[in-house]
Amino acid sequence: MMGSQQPGTVCNVVCNNGYRFPGNTQLTCYGNGIWSNNGVPLVCTGTFRLFEYYQF
């Protein structure tokens, strides 16, 4: 997160279509640059959908 946020500020993580965020999507600022995700990188991952399958 960039910028200076007040303690108690809430941030919602939103991913583009086809991606999801594997953790809690609502983060809270604790102050001094610390957020409730404990510094874990905010990374949206692609979703995989199997439309057809083949049995061998």
DSSP file (Angstrom, degrees, kcal/mol; ACC not computed):
  #  RESIDUE AA STRUCTURE BP1 BP2  ACC     N-H-->O    O-->H-N    N-H-->O    O-->H-N    TCO  KAPPA ALPHA  PHI   PSI    X-CA   Y-CA   Z-CA
    1    1 A M              0   0    0      0, 0.0     2,-0.3     0, 0.0    34,-0.0   0.000 360.0 360.0 360.0 136.9    0.0    0.0    0.0
    2    2 A M        +     0   0    0      2,-0.1     2,-0.1     0, 0.0     0, 0.0  -0.788 360.0  29.8-105.4 151.3    1.3    3.4   -0.8
    3    3 A G  S    S-     0   0    0     -2,-0.3     2,-0.6     2,-0.0    30,-0.0  -0.273  91.9 -62.4  97.3 177.0    0.5    6.6    1.0
    4    4 A S        -     0   0    0     -2,-0.1     2,-0.3    28,-0.0    -2,-0.1  -0.914  51.1-175.5-108.0 118.5   -0.3    7.4    4.6
    5    5 A Q        -     0   0    0     -2,-0.6    28,-0.3     4,-0.1    27,-0.2  -0.869  25.4-116.4-115.1 147.7   -3.5    5.9    6.0
    6    6 A Q    >   -     0   0    0     -2,-0.3     3,-2.1     1,-0.1    23,-0.2  -0.524  43.3 -91.8 -77.3 145.6   -5.1    6.4    9.4
    7    7 A P  T 3  S+     0   0    0      0, 0.0    23,-0.2     0, 0.0    -1,-0.1  -0.337 116.0  33.1 -55.5 137.5   -5.4    3.4   11.8
    8    8 A G  T 3  S+     0   0    0     21,-3.4    22,-0.1     1,-0.4     2,-0.1   0.256  82.6 141.7  95.0 -10.7   -8.7    1.7   11.3
    9    9 A T    <   -     0   0    0     -3,-2.1    20,-2.8    20,-0.1     2,-0.4  -0.421  42.1-144.3 -63.0 136.9   -8.8    2.5    7.5
   10   10 A V  E     -A   28   0A   0     18,-0.2     2,-0.4    -2,-0.1    18,-0.2  -0.888  14.3-169.0-109.3 136.7  -10.2   -0.5    5.6
   11   11 A C  E     -A   27   0A   0     16,-2.9    16,-3.4    -2,-0.4     2,-0.5  -0.987   9.4-150.6-123.9 131.6   -9.0   -1.5    2.1
   12   12 A N  E     -A   26   0A   0     -2,-0.4     2,-0.5    14,-0.2    14,-0.2  -0.901  12.6-137.8-104.8 129.1  -10.9   -4.0    0.0
   13   13 A V        -     0   0    0     12,-3.3     2,-0.4    -2,-0.5     8,-0.1  -0.728  22.9-174.7 -85.3 127.2   -8.9   -6.1   -2.5
   14   14 A V        -     0   0    0     -2,-0.5     2,-0.3     6,-0.1    30,-0.1  -0.991   5.9-159.2-126.1 128.9  -10.6   -6.5   -5.9
   15   15 A C        -     0   0    0     -2,-0.4     3,-0.1     4,-0.2     6,-0.1  -0.717  26.0-101.0-104.2 156.4   -9.2   -8.7   -8.7
   16   16 A N    >   -     0   0    0     -2,-0.3     3,-1.8     1,-0.2    -1,-0.1  -0.252  58.7 -72.6 -64.8 160.5   -9.9   -8.5  -12.4
   17   17 A N  T 3  S+     0   0    0      1,-0.3    -1,-0.2    29,-0.0     3,-0.1  -0.293 123.9  28.7 -54.9 138.0  -12.4  -11.0  -13.9
   18   18 A G  T 3  S+     0   0    0      1,-0.3    29,-2.7    -3,-0.1     2,-0.3   0.414 108.6  88.0  88.5  -1.0  -10.9  -14.5  -14.1
   19   19 A Y  E <   -B   46   0B   0     -3,-1.8     2,-0.3    27,-0.3    -1,-0.3  -0.898  54.3-166.8-126.6 156.8   -8.7  -13.9  -11.1
   20   20 A R  E     -B   45   0B   0     25,-2.7    25,-3.0    -2,-0.3    -4,-0.1  -0.971  23.0-125.2-140.6 157.4   -9.2  -14.3   -7.3
   21   21 A F        -     0   0    0     -2,-0.3    23,-0.2    23,-0.2     4,-0.1  -0.918  17.7-152.8-102.9 119.7   -7.5  -13.3   -4.2
   22   22 A P  S    S+     0   0    0      0, 0.0    -1,-0.1     0, 0.0     2,-0.1   0.627  71.9  52.5 -72.9 -12.9   -6.7  -16.3   -2.0
   23   23 A G  S    S-     0   0    0      1,-0.2     2,-0.3     2,-0.0    -2,-0.1  -0.236 109.6 -47.7-106.3-163.9   -6.8  -14.5    1.3
   24   24 A N        -     0   0    0      1,-0.1    -1,-0.2    -2,-0.1   -11,-0.0  -0.541  45.7-153.1 -67.5 126.5   -9.0  -12.2    3.2
   25   25 A T  S    S+     0   0    0     -2,-0.3   -12,-3.3    -4,-0.1     2,-0.6   0.512  76.1  74.0 -84.4  -4.0  -10.1   -9.4    0.8
   26   26 A Q  E     -A   12   0A   0    -14,-0.2     2,-0.3    10,-0.0   -14,-0.2  -0.941  64.8-173.7-114.1 116.1  -10.7   -6.9    3.5
   27   27 A L  E     -A   11   0A   0    -16,-3.4   -16,-2.9    -2,-0.6     2,-0.4  -0.812   9.1-152.3-108.6 147.6   -7.5   -5.4    5.0
   28   28 A T  E     -A   10   0A   0     -2,-0.3     8,-1.7   -18,-0.2     2,-0.4  -0.963  16.3-126.7-121.6 136.2   -7.4   -3.0    8.0
   29   29 A C  E     -C   35   0C   0    -20,-2.8   -21,-3.4    -2,-0.4     6,-0.2  -0.683  20.0-175.3 -80.2 126.8   -4.7   -0.5    8.7
   30   30 A Y  E     -     0   0C   0      4,-3.2     5,-0.2    -2,-0.4    -1,-0.1   0.580  49.1-101.9 -95.2 -13.1   -3.2   -0.9   12.2
   31   31 A G  E >  S+C   34   0C   0      3,-0.9     3,-1.9   -25,-0.1    -1,-0.3  -0.272  97.1  62.5 108.4 161.5   -0.9    2.2   12.0
   32   32 A N  T 3  S-     0   0    0      1,-0.3     3,-0.1   -27,-0.2   -26,-0.1   0.778 130.7 -60.1  55.3  30.1    2.8    2.8   11.3
   33   33 A G  T 3  S+     0   0    0    -28,-0.3     2,-0.5     1,-0.3    -1,-0.3   0.567 102.8 135.2  79.7   8.3    2.4    1.2    7.8
   34   34 A I  E <   -C   31   0C   0     -3,-1.9    -4,-3.2     4,-0.0    -3,-0.9  -0.801  32.8-170.9 -96.9 129.1    1.2   -2.1    9.2
   35   35 A W  E >   -C   29   0C   0     -2,-0.5     3,-1.9    -6,-0.2     4,-0.2  -0.787  37.7-106.5-114.4 160.8   -1.8   -3.8    7.5
   36   36 A S  T 3  S+     0   0    0     -8,-1.7    -7,-0.1     1,-0.3   -10,-0.0   0.535 111.5  73.2 -66.8  -6.6   -3.8   -6.8    8.7
   37   37 A N  T >  S-     0   0    0     -9,-0.1     3,-1.9     3,-0.1    -1,-0.3   0.412 101.7-129.0 -86.2   3.4   -2.3   -9.0    5.9
   38   38 A N  T <   -     0   0    0     -3,-1.9    -2,-0.1     1,-0.3    -4,-0.0   0.786  65.4 -56.8  56.3  31.9    1.0   -9.0    7.9
   39   39 A G  T 3  S+     0   0    0      1,-0.3    -1,-0.3    -4,-0.2     3,-0.1   0.504  91.0 152.3  82.5   3.5    3.0   -7.9    4.8
   40   40 A V    <   -     0   0    0     -3,-1.9    -1,-0.3     1,-0.1    -3,-0.1  -0.509  55.3-102.8 -66.8 131.5    2.0  -10.8    2.6
   41   41 A P        -     0   0    0      0, 0.0     2,-1.1     0, 0.0    -1,-0.1  -0.244  27.2-123.0 -57.8 141.2    2.1   -9.7   -1.0
   42   42 A L        +     0   0    0     -3,-0.1     2,-0.5   -21,-0.0   -21,-0.0  -0.756  47.1 162.3 -87.9 100.2   -1.3   -8.9   -2.5
   43   43 A V        -     0   0    0     -2,-1.1     2,-0.4   -28,-0.0   -28,-0.1  -0.980  30.3-150.0-127.7 123.8   -1.4  -11.2   -5.6
   44   44 A C        -     0   0    0     -2,-0.5     2,-0.3   -23,-0.2   -23,-0.2  -0.773  19.6-151.0 -88.1 134.7   -4.5  -12.2   -7.5
   45   45 A T  E     -B   20   0B   0    -25,-3.0   -25,-2.7    -2,-0.4     2,-0.1  -0.806  17.9-107.0-108.9 150.2   -4.2  -15.6   -9.1
   46   46 A G  E     -B   19   0B   0     -2,-0.3     2,-0.3   -27,-0.2   -27,-0.3  -0.423  29.8-127.7 -72.0 145.6   -5.9  -16.9  -12.2
   47   47 A T        -     0   0    0    -29,-2.7     2,-0.5    -2,-0.1    -1,-0.1  -0.733  17.2-145.8 -92.9 145.6   -8.8  -19.3  -11.9
   48   48 A F        -     0   0    0     -2,-0.3     2,-0.5     2,-0.0   -30,-0.0  -0.949  15.3-175.8-115.4 125.8   -8.6  -22.5  -13.9
   49   49 A R        -     0   0    0     -2,-0.5     2,-0.8     0, 0.0    -2,-0.0  -0.984  17.5-146.0-123.6 128.3  -11.8  -24.0  -15.3
   50   50 A L        +     0   0    0     -2,-0.5     3,-0.1     1,-0.2    -2,-0.0  -0.826  21.1 173.1 -93.9 110.9  -11.8  -27.4  -17.1
   51   51 A F        +     0   0    0     -2,-0.8     2,-0.3     1,-0.2    -1,-0.2   0.813  68.1  18.2 -88.9 -32.8  -14.4  -27.2  -19.8
   52   52 A E        -     0   0    0      2,-0.0     2,-0.3     0, 0.0    -1,-0.2  -0.974  65.4-168.8-136.0 150.2  -13.7  -30.5  -21.5
   53   53 A Y        -     0   0    0     -2,-0.3     2,-0.4    -3,-0.1    -3,-0.0  -0.975   8.6-149.4-138.1 156.4  -11.9  -33.6  -20.4
   54   54 A Y        -     0   0    0     -2,-0.3     2,-0.5     0, 0.0    -2,-0.0  -0.975   8.7-144.3-125.9 137.5  -10.6  -36.7  -22.1
   55   55 A Q              0   0    0     -2,-0.4    -2,-0.0     1,-0.1     0, 0.0  -0.891 360.0 360.0-102.6 129.3  -10.3  -40.2  -20.6
   56   56 A F              0   0    0     -2,-0.5    -1,-0.1     0, 0.0     0, 0.0   0.388 360.0 360.0-107.1 360.0   -7.3  -42.2  -21.8
